[in-house]
Amino acid sequence: EGVIWTGSNDGLVQVTRDGGLTWRDVTGNIPNLPPLGTVSNIEPSRYNTGTAYLTVDLHQLGDTNPYVYRTTNFGDSWTSLSRGIPRSVFSYAHVIREDPVKPGLLYLGTENTLYVSLDDGISWSELQNNLPHAPVHDLTIQSDFNDLVVATYGRGFWIMDDVTPIQQLTEEVLNSTMHLFEPRPAYRFHNRQSSQGQPEDPGAGRNPDYGASISFYLKEVPSEPLYLEVHGEGGELAQRLATRDLRSGINRVYWDLRETSSHTPRLRTKPSEHSHVEMPDVGWRSLVEGGRVTPLAPPGSYIVTLSDGDIELTQPLEVLKDPDSGGSQLAILEQVTMVRAIRENVDSTVALIDQIEWIRAEIQMVQEKTEGHQVAEDLREAAGTLEDKLIDLEMKLFDVRMTGGTASQDTLRFARRLYSRLSSLAGYITGTDDRPTNQAREVFDMLQSELEDYQRQWLGLEEDLAAFNRFLDDRGIDPIGQH
């Protein structure tokens, strides 16, 4: 308290330690500083009372060298921190900032580059990434989220999201083969509708990737696959994250806080009444109706695991509730529990659809192969009877007339069946942190009961399939449904 630093546009640096009653000019103690420069920034240290950092800009006098200094004794002496900064017409310094978490971690903005120092200014490294080379006039660390905010001249505002790994970077980390940084807490935000703005506004920014940012260091890109997983407190797998485009140095992967998704059906037959639809080369087509059910992980403690097969590293991750949410932790857990149950029912429905599609495709294949055979007529009748029964059951799961071309038109033409009703229910109960309504629970119980009934019907059809295979075997034809 009472320590105030001032810098003027004619190169004077002064300090008071009594709240401004008396001032001391310390400009003469700064080594190799030409006169009449602009003191662009003074950064008092939050860690040591007598320490401050200084940048002086002399480019208006034709001097584009960087002038960056540190004092540890209220300006009695100064140390130049300009060593290692490449000299050019753009190298003059505008701003220096001290990290609010790690002592000795500094950020420096010059006329065309952003630098970082891990050793209190003794050495500097570029911190550009995708930041354009532009004048960096101001810097600040957004303390709530640990983001480095950069104000440029002519290129707008830029944010380096989550500098936590830089704060945790040490010589030990740099010399290790692989290191997993402890991630900052992640907020389980609910996206909000943005205010109306100009379409394709060139001045509009964009939000960072949603979820938890997980960073790790690699001395070299490994030749073997790298596995990155998130587990719950009980050890259950929440999500397995992709690790693509790896590079030596710091890598980052985002977990969108989503757990594993439900599966989607693979339709191996053409849509009924639409024989013109061509099957893709892969041998199956997608069912556009409905969608994946992917629970949003509840707030709580998680474990991040990074492994290359030999080394396994772990770090804790805390997922926090949206501070503006009105839902309780219990309400969120009730909602997530129900979404997980819906996901299981969707997977069971998909498994049933896949089984029926396989058998229908094989029935059609047998008919094609035996066309013109002496048993073709009997076979066509037996196959048609079985396929009609299969279609009758499949129509309760999804409408087999769906073309998959345009989901909206399919939905307008045909009623939604079990598969899409389940996925729709999951959508209806999410989007807030409220517990599922009694009506939603009642609908889920009804849909689950329908699924159980269809599964019983499938067991009856398995007997029909066995009888059809005996029919094929009696005629020397290989059975179907053995996949």
C-alpha positions as CSV (number, residue, x, y, z in Angstrom):
1,E,0.0,0.0,0.0
2,G,1.2,3.5,-0.9
3,V,3.6,2.3,-3.6
4,I,2.8,4.1,-6.9
5,W,4.8,4.1,-10.2
6,T,4.5,6.6,-12.9
7,G,6.0,6.9,-16.4
8,S,5.8,9.8,-18.7
9,N,5.9,10.3,-22.5
10,D,9.3,12.0,-22.3
11,G,11.0,9.1,-20.7
12,L,10.8,9.8,-16.9
13,V,10.1,7.0,-14.4
14,Q,9.2,8.0,-10.8
15,V,8.1,6.1,-7.7
16,T,6.4,7.0,-4.4
17,R,6.2,4.8,-1.3
18,D,4.0,7.1,0.8
19,G,0.9,7.4,-1.4
20,G,2.2,10.4,-3.4
21,L,3.5,12.7,-0.6
22,T,7.0,12.4,-2.0
23,W,8.3,11.2,-5.3
24,R,11.7,9.9,-6.4
25,D,13.0,10.1,-10.0
26,V,14.7,6.8,-10.8
27,T,15.2,7.4,-14.5
28,G,18.9,7.9,-14.2
29,N,19.3,4.4,-12.7
30,I,18.1,2.7,-15.9
31,P,21.1,1.5,-17.9
32,N,21.5,2.3,-21.6
33,L,18.1,4.0,-21.9
34,P,18.2,6.9,-24.3
35,P,16.3,10.0,-23.3
36,L,12.9,11.2,-24.3
37,G,11.3,7.7,-24.9
38,T,7.7,7.0,-24.1
39,V,7.2,4.9,-21.0
40,S,4.5,2.6,-22.4
41,N,4.0,0.3,-19.4
42,I,5.0,-0.2,-15.8
43,E,4.0,-3.5,-14.2
44,P,4.5,-3.6,-10.3
45,S,5.0,-7.2,-9.1
46,R,2.3,-8.8,-7.0
47,Y,5.0,-11.1,-5.5
48,N,7.7,-8.7,-4.4
49,T,7.1,-5.2,-3.1
50,G,10.1,-3.6,-4.6
51,T,9.9,-5.3,-8.0
52,A,8.5,-3.7,-11.1
53,Y,8.8,-4.3,-14.9
54,L,9.1,-1.5,-17.4
55,T,8.9,-1.0,-21.2
56,V,10.0,2.1,-23.0
57,D,9.1,2.9,-26.7
58,L,11.6,5.1,-28.7
59,H,10.4,4.3,-32.3
60,Q,9.2,7.9,-32.8
61,L,12.8,8.9,-32.4
62,G,13.9,6.4,-35.0
63,D,15.1,3.8,-32.4
64,T,13.2,0.5,-32.8
65,N,15.2,-1.5,-30.3
66,P,13.3,-3.2,-27.4
67,Y,13.8,-1.5,-24.0
68,V,12.5,-3.9,-21.3
69,Y,13.7,-3.7,-17.7
70,R,13.2,-5.1,-14.2
71,T,14.0,-3.6,-10.8
72,T,13.8,-5.4,-7.5
73,N,14.6,-2.5,-5.2
74,F,12.2,0.3,-6.0
75,G,14.2,1.5,-8.9
76,D,17.6,1.9,-7.2
77,S,19.0,-0.4,-9.9
78,W,17.6,-2.0,-13.1
79,T,18.4,-5.0,-15.2
80,S,17.8,-5.1,-19.0
81,L,15.5,-7.9,-20.1
82,S,15.9,-7.3,-23.9
83,R,18.4,-10.1,-24.5
84,G,17.1,-12.7,-26.9
85,I,14.5,-10.5,-28.5
86,P,15.2,-10.4,-32.3
87,R,16.0,-6.9,-33.6
88,S,14.0,-5.5,-36.4
89,V,12.0,-2.4,-37.3
90,F,9.2,-4.0,-35.4
91,S,11.0,-5.0,-32.2
92,Y,10.1,-2.0,-30.0
93,A,8.2,-3.0,-26.9
94,H,4.7,-1.9,-25.8
95,V,3.7,-3.9,-22.7
96,I,5.0,-6.4,-20.2
97,R,2.8,-8.3,-17.8
98,E,3.4,-10.6,-14.9
99,D,1.5,-13.9,-14.6
100,P,-1.0,-13.8,-11.7
101,V,-0.3,-17.4,-10.8
102,K,3.4,-18.2,-11.3
103,P,6.2,-15.9,-10.2
104,G,8.8,-15.3,-12.9
105,L,6.3,-16.0,-15.8
106,L,6.2,-12.9,-18.0
107,Y,4.4,-11.9,-21.2
108,L,5.7,-9.2,-23.5
109,G,4.1,-7.4,-26.4
110,T,6.2,-5.8,-29.1
111,E,5.2,-4.1,-32.4
112,N,4.8,-7.4,-34.2
113,T,5.2,-10.3,-31.7
114,L,3.9,-11.8,-28.4
115,Y,6.6,-13.3,-26.2
116,V,6.7,-15.4,-23.1
117,S,9.5,-15.8,-20.5
118,L,9.6,-18.7,-18.0
119,D,12.7,-17.3,-16.2
120,D,11.7,-13.8,-15.2
121,G,12.8,-12.2,-18.5
122,I,16.2,-13.8,-18.9
123,S,15.1,-15.5,-22.1
124,W,12.0,-15.1,-24.4
125,S,10.1,-17.4,-26.7
126,E,7.5,-16.4,-29.3
127,L,3.9,-17.2,-28.3
128,Q,2.1,-16.6,-31.6
129,N,0.2,-19.8,-32.5
130,N,-2.5,-18.5,-34.8
131,L,-2.1,-14.9,-33.6
132,P,-1.2,-12.6,-36.6
133,H,2.0,-10.7,-36.3
134,A,0.5,-7.4,-35.2
135,P,1.3,-4.6,-32.7
136,V,0.5,-6.0,-29.2
137,H,-0.4,-2.9,-27.3
138,D,-1.9,-4.4,-24.1
139,L,-2.2,-7.7,-22.3
140,T,-4.2,-9.0,-19.3
141,I,-4.8,-12.4,-17.7
142,Q,-8.6,-13.0,-17.2
143,S,-8.3,-14.5,-13.7
144,D,-11.6,-16.4,-13.5
145,F,-10.7,-18.6,-16.5
146,N,-6.9,-18.1,-16.8
147,D,-7.1,-16.7,-20.3
148,L,-4.5,-14.4,-21.8
149,V,-6.2,-11.5,-23.5
150,V,-4.3,-9.6,-26.2
151,A,-5.2,-6.1,-27.5
152,T,-3.6,-5.6,-31.0
153,Y,-3.5,-2.5,-33.1
154,G,-5.4,-3.1,-36.3
155,R,-6.1,-6.9,-35.8
156,G,-8.7,-6.8,-33.0
157,F,-8.8,-8.6,-29.7
158,W,-7.4,-12.1,-29.3
159,I,-7.7,-14.5,-26.4
160,M,-5.3,-17.4,-25.8
161,D,-7.7,-19.7,-23.9
162,D,-6.4,-21.3,-20.8
163,V,-2.7,-20.6,-20.2
164,T,-2.6,-23.2,-17.4
165,P,-0.1,-25.5,-19.2
166,I,2.3,-22.5,-19.6
167,Q,2.0,-21.8,-15.9
168,Q,2.9,-25.4,-15.1
169,L,5.8,-25.6,-17.6
170,T,9.1,-26.3,-16.0
171,E,12.5,-27.7,-17.0
172,E,11.5,-31.0,-15.6
173,V,8.4,-31.0,-17.9
174,L,10.5,-30.0,-20.9
175,N,13.0,-32.8,-20.3
176,S,10.3,-35.5,-19.9
177,T,9.1,-37.7,-22.7
178,M,5.4,-37.0,-22.0
179,H,3.6,-34.9,-19.4
180,L,-0.1,-34.4,-18.7
181,F,-0.9,-31.0,-17.2
182,E,-3.5,-30.6,-14.5
183,P,-6.5,-29.1,-16.3
184,R,-8.3,-26.0,-15.0
185,P,-11.9,-26.6,-13.8
186,A,-14.5,-26.9,-16.6
187,Y,-17.9,-25.3,-16.4
188,R,-21.0,-27.2,-17.5
189,F,-22.5,-24.2,-19.2
190,H,-25.8,-24.2,-21.1
191,N,-25.5,-22.3,-24.4
192,R,-27.7,-19.2,-24.6
193,Q,-29.3,-17.6,-27.6
194,S,-27.1,-14.7,-28.6
195,S,-28.5,-11.2,-29.2
196,Q,-29.5,-10.3,-32.7
197,G,-26.6,-8.9,-34.7
198,Q,-25.5,-8.1,-38.2
199,P,-25.4,-11.3,-40.3
200,E,-21.8,-12.4,-40.9
201,D,-20.6,-9.4,-38.9
202,P,-16.8,-9.0,-39.6
203,G,-16.3,-7.6,-36.2
204,A,-17.9,-10.4,-34.3
205,G,-15.8,-12.8,-32.2
206,R,-16.4,-16.5,-31.5
207,N,-16.6,-18.5,-28.4
208,P,-13.8,-20.9,-27.4
209,D,-14.4,-24.7,-27.7
210,Y,-16.9,-25.9,-25.2
211,G,-15.9,-28.0,-22.3
212,A,-12.7,-29.0,-20.6
213,S,-9.4,-28.1,-22.2
214,I,-6.9,-31.0,-21.7
215,S,-3.2,-30.2,-22.4
216,F,-0.2,-32.4,-22.6
217,Y,3.4,-32.1,-23.5
218,L,5.3,-34.4,-25.9
219,K,9.0,-34.2,-26.4
220,E,8.6,-36.1,-29.7
221,V,5.6,-37.3,-31.6
222,P,5.2,-40.9,-30.6
223,S,5.2,-43.7,-33.2
224,E,2.6,-45.7,-31.2
225,P,-1.0,-44.6,-30.6
226,L,-1.7,-42.2,-27.7
227,Y,-4.8,-42.8,-25.6
228,L,-6.6,-40.0,-23.8
229,E,-9.6,-41.0,-21.6
230,V,-11.8,-39.4,-19.0
231,H,-13.1,-41.5,-16.2
232,G,-15.6,-40.9,-13.4
233,E,-14.8,-41.2,-9.8
234,G,-15.8,-44.8,-9.8
235,G,-13.4,-45.6,-12.6
236,E,-16.2,-45.9,-15.3
237,L,-15.3,-44.6,-18.7
238,A,-17.0,-41.3,-19.5
239,Q,-15.3,-40.6,-22.9
240,R,-12.4,-41.6,-25.0
241,L,-10.9,-38.6,-26.8
242,A,-9.3,-38.5,-30.2
243,T,-5.6,-37.6,-30.4
244,R,-4.9,-36.5,-33.9
245,D,-2.4,-34.1,-35.5
246,L,0.0,-34.4,-32.6
247,R,3.2,-32.3,-32.5
248,S,6.2,-32.0,-30.3
249,G,5.5,-29.5,-27.6
250,I,2.2,-28.6,-26.0
251,N,-0.9,-30.3,-27.5
252,R,-4.5,-29.6,-26.5
253,V,-7.7,-31.7,-26.8
254,Y,-11.1,-30.5,-25.7
255,W,-13.6,-32.8,-24.0
256,D,-17.1,-31.4,-24.7
257,L,-18.3,-32.9,-21.4
258,R,-20.3,-35.4,-23.4
259,E,-20.3,-39.1,-22.4
260,T,-20.3,-41.9,-25.0
261,S,-23.1,-41.6,-27.6
262,S,-25.8,-44.2,-28.5
263,H,-25.3,-46.2,-31.7
264,T,-27.1,-45.5,-35.0
265,P,-28.6,-48.2,-37.3
266,R,-27.0,-49.4,-40.5
267,L,-29.8,-50.1,-43.0
268,R,-28.8,-52.8,-45.5
269,T,-32.0,-52.8,-47.5
270,K,-33.5,-50.2,-49.8
271,P,-36.4,-48.1,-48.5
272,S,-39.8,-49.7,-49.1
273,E,-41.7,-48.2,-52.1
274,H,-38.5,-46.4,-53.2
275,S,-36.5,-48.9,-55.2
276,H,-34.8,-46.1,-57.1
277,V,-32.7,-45.3,-54.1
278,E,-29.1,-46.5,-54.6
279,M,-27.3,-48.3,-51.9
280,P,-23.9,-46.7,-51.0
281,D,-20.7,-48.7,-51.9
282,V,-20.2,-49.5,-48.2
283,G,-23.2,-51.7,-48.3
284,W,-25.4,-49.8,-45.9
285,R,-27.2,-46.5,-45.6
286,S,-27.8,-44.3,-42.6
287,L,-31.1,-43.7,-40.9
288,V,-31.4,-39.9,-40.8
289,E,-34.5,-39.8,-38.6
290,G,-33.7,-39.4,-34.9
291,G,-30.2,-38.9,-33.6
292,R,-27.6,-39.9,-31.2
293,V,-28.3,-39.7,-27.5
294,T,-25.3,-38.3,-25.7
295,P,-25.5,-37.5,-22.0
296,L,-23.9,-34.3,-20.8
297,A,-21.7,-35.4,-17.8
298,P,-22.9,-34.2,-14.5
299,P,-20.8,-31.8,-12.3
300,G,-18.3,-33.7,-10.2
301,S,-14.8,-35.1,-10.0
302,Y,-13.2,-36.9,-12.9
303,I,-9.9,-38.5,-13.8
304,V,-8.0,-37.7,-17.0
305,T,-5.7,-40.5,-18.2
306,L,-3.0,-40.2,-20.9
307,S,-1.2,-43.4,-22.0
308,D,1.1,-44.5,-24.8
309,G,1.0,-48.2,-23.8
310,D,4.1,-47.9,-21.6
311,I,3.6,-44.7,-19.6
312,E,0.2,-43.9,-18.0
313,L,-0.3,-40.4,-16.5
314,T,-3.4,-39.2,-14.6
315,Q,-4.7,-35.8,-13.5
316,P,-7.9,-34.8,-11.6
317,L,-10.5,-32.7,-13.5
318,E,-13.3,-30.9,-11.8
319,V,-16.5,-30.2,-13.7
320,L,-18.5,-27.4,-12.1
321,K,-22.2,-26.5,-12.4
322,D,-23.3,-23.5,-14.4
323,P,-23.3,-20.7,-11.8
324,D,-26.4,-19.2,-13.4
325,S,-28.3,-22.5,-13.3
326,G,-31.3,-22.9,-11.0
327,G,-31.1,-26.7,-11.0
328,S,-29.7,-28.6,-8.0
329,Q,-27.0,-31.2,-8.2
330,L,-29.7,-33.9,-7.4
331,A,-31.9,-32.6,-10.2
332,I,-29.0,-32.8,-12.7
333,L,-28.1,-36.3,-11.6
334,E,-31.8,-37.4,-12.0
335,Q,-31.8,-36.0,-15.5
336,V,-28.5,-37.5,-16.5
337,T,-29.6,-40.9,-15.1
338,M,-32.7,-40.8,-17.3
339,V,-30.7,-39.8,-20.4
340,R,-28.3,-42.7,-19.8
341,A,-31.3,-45.1,-19.5
342,I,-32.7,-43.7,-22.8
343,R,-29.3,-44.2,-24.4
344,E,-29.4,-47.9,-23.4
345,N,-32.9,-48.3,-24.8
346,V,-31.8,-46.6,-28.1
347,D,-28.9,-49.0,-28.3
348,S,-31.2,-52.0,-27.8
349,T,-33.5,-50.6,-30.5
350,V,-30.6,-50.1,-32.9
351,A,-29.4,-53.7,-32.2
352,L,-32.8,-55.0,-33.1
353,I,-33.0,-52.9,-36.3
354,D,-29.5,-54.1,-37.3
355,Q,-30.4,-57.7,-36.8
356,I,-33.6,-57.4,-38.9
357,E,-31.7,-55.5,-41.6
358,W,-29.0,-58.2,-41.8
359,I,-31.6,-61.0,-42.2
360,R,-33.7,-59.1,-44.7
361,A,-30.6,-58.3,-46.8
362,E,-29.6,-62.0,-46.8
363,I,-33.1,-63.1,-47.7
364,Q,-33.0,-60.8,-50.7
365,M,-29.6,-62.1,-51.6
366,V,-30.7,-65.7,-51.5
367,Q,-33.6,-64.9,-53.8
368,E,-31.3,-63.2,-56.3
369,K,-28.9,-66.1,-56.3
370,T,-31.6,-68.8,-56.7
371,E,-33.6,-66.9,-59.4
372,G,-34.4,-69.4,-62.1
373,H,-33.7,-72.3,-59.8
374,Q,-36.3,-75.1,-59.7
375,V,-37.2,-74.2,-56.1
376,A,-37.4,-70.5,-56.8
377,E,-41.2,-70.3,-56.6
378,D,-41.4,-72.1,-53.2
379,L,-38.4,-70.1,-52.0
380,R,-39.9,-66.8,-53.0
381,E,-43.1,-67.6,-51.2
382,A,-41.3,-68.7,-48.0
383,A,-38.9,-65.8,-48.1
384,G,-41.7,-63.3,-48.7
385,T,-43.7,-64.6,-45.7
386,L,-40.7,-64.3,-43.4
387,E,-39.7,-60.8,-44.7
388,D,-43.2,-59.5,-44.3
389,K,-43.1,-60.5,-40.6
390,L,-39.7,-58.9,-40.3
391,I,-40.9,-55.7,-41.9
392,D,-44.0,-55.6,-39.7
393,L,-41.8,-55.6,-36.6
394,E,-39.3,-53.2,-38.1
395,M,-42.1,-50.7,-39.0
396,K,-42.7,-50.4,-35.2
397,L,-39.0,-49.4,-34.7
398,F,-38.8,-47.0,-37.7
399,D,-40.7,-46.4,-40.9
400,V,-39.0,-48.6,-43.6
401,R,-40.2,-46.1,-46.3
402,M,-37.7,-43.5,-45.0
403,T,-35.4,-42.6,-47.9
404,G,-32.8,-40.8,-45.8
405,G,-32.5,-38.1,-48.4
406,T,-34.0,-35.2,-46.6
407,A,-34.8,-35.8,-42.9
408,S,-37.3,-33.0,-42.7
409,Q,-39.4,-34.4,-45.7
410,D,-39.2,-38.0,-44.3
411,T,-40.5,-36.7,-41.0
412,L,-43.3,-34.9,-42.7
413,R,-44.4,-37.9,-44.7
414,F,-44.0,-40.6,-42.1
415,A,-44.9,-40.9,-38.4
416,R,-42.1,-41.2,-35.9
417,R,-41.6,-44.7,-34.4
418,L,-39.8,-46.0,-31.4
419,Y,-36.2,-45.1,-32.4
420,S,-36.9,-41.4,-33.1
421,R,-39.3,-41.1,-30.2
422,L,-36.7,-42.2,-27.7
423,S,-34.0,-39.9,-29.1
424,S,-36.6,-37.0,-29.2
425,L,-37.5,-37.6,-25.5
426,A,-33.8,-37.2,-24.6
427,G,-33.8,-33.9,-26.3
428,Y,-36.9,-32.7,-24.6
429,I,-35.6,-33.3,-21.1
430,T,-32.2,-31.7,-21.6
431,G,-31.2,-28.1,-22.2
432,T,-31.8,-27.1,-18.6
433,D,-30.6,-28.4,-15.2
434,D,-34.2,-29.3,-14.2
435,R,-35.2,-32.9,-13.2
436,P,-37.4,-34.8,-15.7
437,T,-41.1,-34.1,-15.4
438,N,-43.5,-36.7,-14.3
439,Q,-44.9,-36.7,-17.8
440,A,-41.5,-37.4,-19.3
441,R,-41.0,-40.3,-16.9
442,E,-44.4,-41.7,-17.9
443,V,-43.6,-41.4,-21.6
444,F,-40.3,-43.2,-21.0
445,D,-41.9,-46.0,-19.1
446,M,-44.4,-46.4,-22.0
447,L,-41.6,-46.5,-24.6
448,Q,-39.5,-48.9,-22.6
449,S,-42.5,-51.2,-22.3
450,E,-43.0,-51.0,-26.1
451,L,-39.3,-52.0,-26.6
452,E,-39.7,-55.0,-24.3
453,D,-42.8,-56.1,-26.3
454,Y,-40.9,-55.8,-29.6
455,Q,-38.0,-57.8,-28.2
456,R,-40.4,-60.6,-27.3
457,Q,-41.8,-60.5,-30.8
458,W,-38.3,-60.8,-32.1
459,L,-37.8,-64.0,-30.1
460,G,-40.9,-65.4,-31.8
461,L,-39.5,-64.4,-35.2
462,E,-36.3,-66.3,-34.4
463,E,-38.4,-69.5,-34.5
464,D,-39.7,-68.5,-38.0
465,L,-36.0,-67.9,-39.0
466,A,-35.0,-71.3,-37.8
467,A,-37.9,-72.9,-39.8
468,F,-36.8,-70.9,-42.9
469,N,-33.2,-72.1,-42.5
470,R,-34.5,-75.7,-42.3
471,F,-36.4,-75.0,-45.6
472,L,-33.1,-73.8,-47.1
473,D,-31.1,-76.7,-45.8
474,D,-33.5,-79.3,-47.2
475,R,-32.9,-77.8,-50.6
476,G,-29.1,-77.6,-50.3
477,I,-28.9,-73.9,-49.7
478,D,-26.7,-72.3,-47.0
479,P,-28.7,-70.9,-44.0
480,I,-28.9,-67.2,-43.3
481,G,-28.7,-65.1,-40.1
482,Q,-25.4,-66.7,-39.1
483,H,-23.5,-63.3,-38.9
